[in-house]
Amino acid sequence: MTTTLRPTGPLQQLADGGRSRHFRICVNSRPVGEIDLATDERFGPRVARVRALRVDEPDRGRGRGTVAALAAEEVARGWGCRRIEASVPADAPVALRLGRALGYVERNRLMALDLDRAAPPLPDGPARPMTPAEYGPWRTTSQEAYVGDWIERGVPEDEARAKAERDYLRLLPDGLDTPGAAISVLEHRGTVVGTIWVAHGAESSYVYEVEVVPEHRGHGHGRTLMRHAAAQALAAGHRTLGLNVFLGNTPALRLYESLGFESTVHHLYKPL
């Protein structure tokens, strides 16, 4: 039996020069699933993303998904892409195993804390709001560190810098006055030892960055900052606190897990 991809419609040309197309997965012309492929708006038209991959229940476990994913890679190469990405929910272990078997590498993951089950957060007061004088230097250092995180994990420097610029302009368009943005500074005995950036949305809060000054690490300041974030989320009326962690940052991952954070989505990539 031959497994192939058959387009369900014409190739879509995107505003940024990218492309997208939806395919049926067919076995000898019989539809058994679907795959949705597009260039990644976060990184530009040189990077593809598998937006969805589904195989019908009766045909699972027969290699249909494997063949479809490999065929999608060939389509992406034909588009001029040099990398392909995919996001896999944590409750889809079969899909995660498939990605790893095909050579995808996990770069980062999303995690979430159920504040109804978490340890009681610290009361307001362990950290103070960042001042306008502190914001400029923090913004420069924070954005450069963000660029470095992506470069260290296989993203070319030009893509990493472009993504960082877009993300910070989108998330902090008005700096400290951005609605929902809370950037706090933790001091210990009169010395700044860390910062944390939390965004409060309509339904949940999200930690975009937590940073402890290198010479003050290992003293529980990261835990204090995260509990401060939990207190802020609860004060905003939210029951969930989310964050992203890059793989390889083992101390951060262990801290989040010890606080009760659970993985929700795994972000994978593969060079083409």
C-alpha positions as a printed Julia matrix, in Angstrom:
272×3 Matrix{Float64}:
  0.0    0.0    0.0
  1.2    3.51  -0.86
  0.73   6.45   1.48
  0.69   9.86  -0.19
 -0.3   13.47   0.48
 -3.0   15.01  -1.68
 -3.68  18.76  -1.54
 -7.22  19.73  -0.6
 -6.88  23.13  -2.27
 -4.45  25.53  -3.94
 -1.22  26.67  -2.37
 -1.84  29.73  -0.18
  0.61  32.61  -0.47
  1.03  34.51   2.81
  1.66  38.22   3.28
  5.2   37.68   4.63
  6.21  35.67   1.56
  5.44  32.37   3.23
  3.11  29.57   2.18
  0.54  27.18   3.58
 -1.29  24.13   2.3
 -3.61  21.51   3.68
 -3.3   17.86   2.59
 -5.24  14.65   2.96
 -3.2   11.6    3.9
 -4.24   8.87   1.49
 -3.52   5.17   1.2
 -4.12   3.98  -2.35
 -6.42   7.02  -2.84
 -8.36   6.28   0.38
 -8.3    9.22   2.84
 -6.96   8.16   6.24
 -6.11  11.51   7.83
 -4.86  15.04   7.22
 -1.85  17.28   7.67
 -1.67  21.06   7.68
  1.67  22.61   6.72
  2.71  26.26   6.66
  5.74  28.46   6.96
  6.22  29.72  10.51
  5.12  33.32  11.06
  7.4   33.54  14.12
 10.58  32.89  12.12
  9.7   33.73   8.52
  9.32  31.86   5.22
 12.51  29.8    5.61
 10.99  27.8    8.46
  8.06  25.39   8.1
  5.6   24.3   10.77
  3.39  21.22  10.97
  0.26  22.91  12.29
 -1.78  19.72  12.55
 -1.33  16.0   11.86
 -4.14  13.5   12.32
 -4.53   9.86  11.32
 -7.94   8.2   11.56
 -8.27   5.7   14.38
 -8.53   2.53  12.2
 -5.25   3.4   10.45
 -3.14   4.32  13.46
 -0.11   2.24  14.31
  0.56   1.42  10.66
  3.17   4.06   9.88
  0.77   6.46   8.13
  1.79   9.36  10.34
  5.49   8.65   9.81
  5.18   8.65   6.03
  3.01  11.78   6.09
  5.49  13.66   8.28
  8.4   12.69   6.03
  6.42  13.74   2.95
  5.69  17.07   4.62
  9.42  17.57   5.06
  9.88  17.15   1.31
  7.17  19.73   0.65
  8.91  22.13   3.05
 12.24  21.61   1.29
 10.52  22.43  -1.99
  9.37  25.71  -0.45
 12.99  26.56   0.36
 12.67  25.91   4.1
 15.74  24.92   6.08
 14.0   23.92   9.31
 10.66  22.42  10.31
  8.9   22.83  13.65
  6.0   21.23  15.49
  4.22  21.7   18.81
  2.97  18.58  20.57
  0.57  18.6   23.55
  1.97  16.9   26.64
 -1.04  14.56  26.67
 -0.11  13.17  23.22
  2.79  10.8   24.03
  2.45   8.87  20.76
  2.93  12.05  18.72
  5.88  13.03  20.9
  7.54   9.64  20.35
  6.93   9.96  16.6
  8.61  13.36  16.48
 11.65  12.13  18.38
 11.9    9.01  16.21
 11.95  11.23  13.11
 14.82  13.3   14.46
 12.94  16.23  15.94
 14.64  17.81  18.95
 12.78  19.44  21.81
 13.87  23.07  22.16
 11.46  24.39  24.77
  8.21  23.57  26.49
  5.24  25.34  27.98
  4.35  24.66  31.6
  1.44  25.69  33.78
  0.73  25.88  37.49
 -2.74  25.23  38.88
 -2.91  27.88  41.58
 -5.74  26.05  43.33
 -3.33  23.16  44.04
 -0.1   25.12  44.52
  1.56  25.95  47.82
  0.34  29.25  49.28
  2.16  32.14  47.56
  4.05  34.8   49.41
  2.04  37.88  50.35
  2.55  41.08  48.4
  5.8   42.76  49.27
  8.76  40.43  48.51
  9.44  42.32  45.27
  8.79  45.9   44.18
  7.79  47.37  40.81
 10.65  48.18  38.45
 11.41  51.89  38.1
 11.6   53.76  34.77
 15.34  54.28  35.33
 15.83  50.52  35.66
 13.67  49.62  32.66
 16.01  50.72  29.85
 19.04  48.68  30.97
 16.82  45.73  31.87
 15.12  45.78  28.45
 18.45  45.74  26.62
 19.89  42.92  28.74
 16.67  40.91  28.69
 16.26  41.07  24.94
 19.89  40.13  24.3
 19.56  37.13  26.62
 16.41  36.09  24.75
 18.28  36.27  21.45
 21.04  34.12  22.94
 18.56  31.49  24.13
 17.32  30.96  20.57
 20.79  31.01  19.0
 22.05  28.4   21.48
 19.21  26.13  20.37
 19.77  26.14  16.64
 18.1   29.34  15.43
 20.29  31.47  13.11
 21.23  34.84  14.6
 19.28  36.9   12.07
 16.1   34.93  12.77
 16.65  35.1   16.53
 17.16  38.86  16.5
 14.16  39.49  14.28
 11.95  37.32  16.47
 13.16  39.03  19.66
 12.5   42.48  18.22
  8.97  41.5   17.16
  8.19  39.8   20.47
  9.34  42.66  22.69
  7.55  45.27  20.56
  4.38  43.19  20.72
  4.54  42.34  24.42
  5.89  45.63  25.79
  4.76  48.31  23.31
  4.49  50.91  26.08
  7.28  49.65  28.32
  6.34  49.66  31.99
  3.01  51.27  31.08
  1.95  48.33  28.91
 -1.49  47.16  30.14
 -1.25  43.87  32.03
  2.56  43.92  32.22
  4.17  43.7   35.68
  7.96  43.8   35.92
  9.22  43.43  39.47
 12.6   43.69  41.18
 13.68  41.58  44.15
 16.13  43.07  46.63
 17.97  41.31  49.44
 19.71  43.41  52.1
 19.59  46.44  49.84
 21.02  44.67  46.77
 19.08  43.81  43.62
 19.19  40.02  43.28
 16.6   39.3   40.59
 13.74  40.4   38.36
 10.53  38.86  37.06
  8.23  39.85  34.18
  4.62  38.68  34.39
  1.79  39.43  31.96
 -1.8   39.3   33.2
 -4.23  38.42  30.41
 -7.97  38.02  30.35
 -8.01  34.52  31.82
 -4.52  33.65  33.05
 -1.12  35.06  33.95
  2.15  34.22  32.24
  5.78  34.53  33.35
  7.81  35.81  30.41
 11.11  36.04  32.24
 12.56  35.32  35.66
 16.21  36.13  36.21
 18.42  35.91  39.28
 21.75  37.77  39.26
 24.42  35.07  38.76
 26.34  35.75  41.97
 23.12  35.49  43.99
 21.88  32.19  42.59
 21.41  29.16  44.79
 19.87  31.09  47.68
 16.17  30.62  46.95
 15.62  33.95  45.19
 14.19  32.29  42.1
 11.62  30.51  44.25
 10.75  33.8   45.97
 10.24  35.5   42.6
  8.01  32.7   41.33
  5.88  32.75  44.47
  5.6   36.51  44.03
  4.31  35.87  40.5
  1.75  33.43  41.87
  0.56  36.07  44.33
  0.21  38.56  41.49
 -1.78  36.06  39.41
 -4.16  35.39  42.27
 -4.57  39.12  42.87
 -5.51  39.46  39.2
 -8.24  36.83  39.72
 -6.47  34.09  37.8
 -6.18  30.41  38.71
 -3.42  29.49  36.23
  0.17  30.7   35.87
  2.04  29.7   32.71
  5.6   29.97  31.45
  8.08  28.77  28.84
 11.32  26.97  29.69
 14.16  26.21  27.3
 15.5   22.68  27.45
 18.99  22.63  28.87
 18.07  25.09  31.6
 17.97  22.29  34.16
 17.96  24.45  37.32
 14.93  26.38  36.08
 13.1   23.22  35.04
 13.72  21.62  38.45
 12.53  24.78  40.2
  9.29  24.9   38.23
  8.6   21.22  38.76
  9.24  21.56  42.5
  6.68  24.38  42.59
  4.05  22.17  40.93
  4.29  23.32  37.31
  3.34  20.65  34.76
  4.29  20.44  31.09
  1.49  21.31  28.67
  3.14  21.63  25.23
  6.48  20.43  23.8
  8.02  22.54  21.01
 10.17  20.51  18.61
 12.33  21.34  15.61
 14.35  19.54  12.94
 16.92  20.89  10.45
 16.1   20.1    6.83
